[in-house]
Amino acid sequence: MLMTGLFGLWAEPVFKQESPGWPRHRGDAALRGISGEKVGSKLKLAWVFDAGDFLKSSVVVSNGIAYVGADTGILHALDLESGKQRWSFKTGLGIEAPPLVSQGLVYAGSTDGFLYALGAEDGKLKWKYETDGEIMGAANQAIRPKSGDSVVVVGSYDNFVHCLDAKTGKALWKFETQNYVNGVPTIYDDKYVVFGGCDSVLYVVNLEDGKLIRSVEVEAPIAASVAVADGVGYVGNMDRAVSAFDLESGEVVWNYRSKNFPYFSSPALTATHVIIGGRDKGLHAIKRTSGKNEWRFSARGRIDSSPVVAGDKVVFGSMDGKLYLVSLKTGKEIASYEVGESISSTPAVAAGRILVGCEDGKVYAFSTMIAK
């Protein structure tokens, strides 16, 4: 069982991912960054796919297919084993948002302002929904608690978070903020949507109807996504702090400050720690109960990539051009692979593969080399 109350004890070392594969940007609806995979201690390159000149979108994986958007405006569906393209779909402008796969559809937001819903197997357009701004973060999927319908929730640079019927794309509600919404809306307790944005406010909104439950003033704009567990939301901001918020009361549980650099990475949550990358070139392990630092790993470039916890290891990329495996317990490097160009996207860890997009426009797939 998990902890009882914020300062309780845990029986499990980490949270479990809710489903096989990696169909969502951060693994589950609460955006905790936990993979069910166990990875080995080496990185062996399996294949490379060239998606164009630039790649910031993160890879997601479902049913043997890897999906990734590109600056060319194309959403690519790749065979997980071979890296061969199965299909592609062209949007109006570049895609920086990670896709979402749910119930046979893949959802992709584009900087053209549309959210597209495509058949996951064939890439055929089912519907598209227009916002009035760029979509830079992934959509999230949930079931509304009263109506019982499946919905997708997505933020936009039109300053709104939009909730749509997942099958038809019909707008159900939208919630207005005072500035851009960059991150992925987080689903909390199957009842609430949690998100921050460039207006320096953390919002908790009712999933059913989009009504505001509470808002919390934070110190600076939030460029990343909020990870939620046990009634507490964790997020870094652009003013050099990682914060924990009690989502019921709106109170700040703690603030963590290391060096005077902002956080664009979204955190991963184990049962005991918050793992997050910073623009100080560090990966930080912070105790969830106290907000104190447990360890810090130093890369040679800033870490905007959001870490993924897989078993006893943490997987992430850096702007120094390397993909890293480090020990979850100690923060010591286990393995790294230099691709040569900056990595700002989040790795996908699923089905015996680690997949990551790189700013050289390529997707790299690695064997996890599981020890027998």
CORRAJO-V925054 format. One record per helix or strand of 2 or more residues. SS is the DSSP state (a for helix, b for strand). FROM is the first residue (numbers start at 1). LEN is the number of residues. Records with the same first field share a line. If there is no record, write none. Layout:
SS=FROM-LEN  FROM-LEN
//
This chain:
b=34-2  44-7  60-3  65-5  74-6  85-6  100-3  105-5  114-6  125-6  140-4  150-6  160-6  171-6  186-3  192-5  201-6  212-6  227-3  232-5  242-5  252-5  268-2  273-5  282-6  293-6  308-3  313-5  322-6  333-6  348-3  353-5  362-6
//
